[in-house]
Structure formats: structure tokens, C-alpha cells
């Protein structure tokens, strides 16, 4: 038996999960609403709120899992990548907690954990599989050969897909976080109403800066003719933007699947919660006879459940770190 407590604090969610012999028995997430006032995450504020949240969240996770801290066998934590101040809170607490309880420490790469979230629930993907990892800071196509044998075969050269959603939301004067709001309004709009730039990037790489600029110039031009253009066409704009981003993502994913001859396809990261991406992927899977794997919503955005399952597989390997471990804002994949 192995009972692992995992801590995630890479950005603005303080999350703690318990993994009991490969099963997630608690996954507590404390979100930070303070950033809504600023239109984005303020790193200094995020780290301060992590300090306030981490003890209550750990207590709640232990309570939900119905275990005592004496039952734990290891402490897993996100080492990076992420906001350094936020990571420092989680890493420091993990080190102190492990030292006090005389437990081994397991260091987890946040991006690996997004992919390994697929091994929390059934059905679990078969190796090898391709995973499209899409978040506010990352857009990658990863060839997953084993739990920790992964290769990035395509990635964004500039903005990530999540940034394209968030920056478009800002152009449309939508409150932060704007990505989920674009998804909400898109359900009521016509995805073919407006056309935007389609980046022509070599190989399996992505670019979203040109699309973002295309959207900005389009909105500016329309507002010169009709100052109420956004209000009168919000649903159609959101639907068209979402359709453009989803098609860019899936066109390269389709190319990667063909190139590597793989039919096991997964998506991960915060943007994998987007209903347009999920629906279009399911349609493409039916067309191309893919086996598709999509995590439950609670394991798409940043959460400790994915850190716990990654930590569990590292624990089985005996892959531990010492008390000299430090957080990394950037971390090699």
C-alpha cells in the first residue's frame, strides 16, 4: 500500500490531493478570485494567497480521504514549471512536511502531470499515444511512450492556445478569466460567421500570435463602422474565434497521428476543458477511427490529483529527491 499526499501550487490554484494505492481519494482546490480585479494573475498576490490556503487545504484533503498524516508514505509536489513565488510555497511546505514526518519527497514536472492525469480514471490510454497538451502557457503535441518517456514532437513558437483565448477575451472586454466565457458564448453563435488568419507553420509546430493580431485588427475595423459591433455580434465572434483555434490545434494533431501511425489520442491541460475542442475531437475520432481519451473536468485545469498520480508512479520506481531540491520556474520536459 502507498498513500501519497500531493501539493500543486504552480500558478493561482492551491490544491492538495491524496492518492491511495493508485486511486485519488481526495482532490481539494482553492481558487484565487483576487486576480479578477487585475485582468490576470499577479505573481506576488498569488504567492501570498498560497501561504494562506495551503494549511486549510491540506487539512481538508486529509479529512476528505479519511486518513491521518501518520498514514502517509510520501509527499509529492510540483517543482515546476510555474510562477517561482507560488512554487516556492508548495515546495517549502512539502519539504517541511516530509522532514517532520520522516517521509520521502517526490518531485513532479507539472506538464508531465497533465498528461498522466489520464491514468486517474478508466479508460486509460495504451502506450504509445499522442497527447495534445493545451494550457495558458503551453501548447504541445507529445509522443508518450511510457509514464516518463515522453517526447515533444510539436509545440507553439510564440503564444499558447490558452493565451489566444484570454487575449481575445480582453479584446472583447470580457472579464478575467475570459477563456471559459468565450466557450460559453460560442455555444450560442455561428462558428462560420467570421474568418480569421490560418497560420502556416512548418512541421507539427503551432503559432497563435498571427491569429491574435488578425482578431484584433478585425475588431478594430468593424468598430470603426459600428461602435456596437462587439455587443451585437458577441456570440458569433466567440464561436468563430473558438472554431479557428480548435481547427488549428486539431489539424496539426491529425498530421501527427498520421505521421506516427498512432490512433490513441489524448488531450490535457486547462484548454482541454473547452467544449468546442472536446466536441470537435470526438467528431474527428469518429471520422478517423481514433481511440480518444479526455480527462474529467476536475483534472483538466491545475489540480493536485494529477500531481498525485504522477507522484504515485514515481514512488513505485523509488524516484525520490532530497531536501536540497528547489523550485524551477522553467523546467526541462
Steps between C-alpha positions, in 0.01 A plus 500: 500500500612855429328816617635815339413861576557731203528879489442719192578872517644591160270794426187625680337177619600352835419133470567190708408142412534157657589196289430171678663211314441661159150636575430868558295517821511879546567793268448839664548821300495853642464755221616861529243761402716801583656500151165575336551864603817524292414309183768237559706321764719726718792277613562673834134484597480136389786392727349682799163330452674162468649561845152564639341200327748218525442384861117502479510324163730226632274455802194474273668244271595278794146532635340417163723194458427393860866450585747636755833653407664200672355281222699677227788328321631789288452869415481597132514857374519709185858615451430692178442656259295787640514825695807483721339661806199270480715191451717602794203481738407146393857370482595649839193355669556159339861493622404603853209254516716214373780587743261512796344164410827339380352429156658489152445790258382456143561782251251531212519688170171688462475427125567128548223498759244648257566204270500241779159627616365251244605218734270612782175364359402232249536457211875553510696555175729235357865578427604652271249783468499861390395767746403853401586703810332840487506762773551871558877467474557186294383342175677173423451175314673232706585146397451298820690171492482422873413674827816710492627438148349793309611701199370837384445464125328835447454818703405865473764740372342799676164533679325195641140416408386600849660842452313539172172439684587734788633782282197478272278524807685816599447648153128422542495669844411175674604465867789276608522205459357544152561159342200329666279797404597468133402133524168596659405761238629284213225246569244765394685623189576413140853359465505590128399865546854643481834377363838564658863435407608137464871480595716303257768351723743223405495149639286441809559837665241766580476879494217708643646852492381558142150381584487730802608796284248407233220504758615835642514673160165351398328629815656847463389526138145392580470738794591795276193420293278395789607593858257236635641220285627291794176519698286423198715208378663362816376142464600477132844651570563254785380205293718600205808557715454171681450315173822651359708403804356148517559437129862619527554261791333199342650539153851456643384221730352318201830544313695363799274196531550424132877557520549267798229250408329536838127475567506548879451875546470701824458865596607665824541841665258777583380554142403132480197603706379705201176348367579594140834318509347195670213479254715550190750240622221248549372570148850458356545176694182358349621597153854362535427206733708642785481389863464830686577570866378816674547557876211589730456876533653511849825354362529736200587824675784519753432253781689278740326183384725490195806570720396214726468243221834608352653482848353152548674364190826666604458353849472151350835560326662631819566832324548737795672836555685644797439799724728711278239502220392846379210619282558580132300762311616331179555129492630269230230270368 
